[in-house]
Amino acid sequence: MTLEPERLDASRALAAGVSREALRDAAYVCAAFSVITRFADAIGAQPHSAFGLTREQAMAHEGRFFELGYA
């Protein structure tokens, strides 16, 4: 969608019964992931594993946001 939008063809999806609304929603999800990825790249975000955290340690660290919020 980003590199070659002119190659997009929804005709097969529409013929299979996918609604225009569902295609629009899928495009919105793709756009959101694109923005998030570009933002993460721009600020130099790294995965927790790059800092030596295990999955369990990362989940424990992130869990505080569910309890306390981001403020």
Steps between C-alpha positions, in 0.01 A plus 500: 500500500783738578746423225270417210145619573414494131526120508218464753198319361207430728294321237587147617430584864170665408406202280571269796249693708723739694316826554637840409482589868718200590752597233503855633556371853788282378656803330466698824676223695782492244534878519510492880776237501692701243481814717599310814794334325624827354466676835688221679776518239515880529549499877737203492273270699648159577332181618549406864706202388764743367555604862526142626151476648324167483137483391396460862703803610357709218144397590563588866639839396207576269247376754553812706339707225179300535498572873633857513437638151751699299488822705 
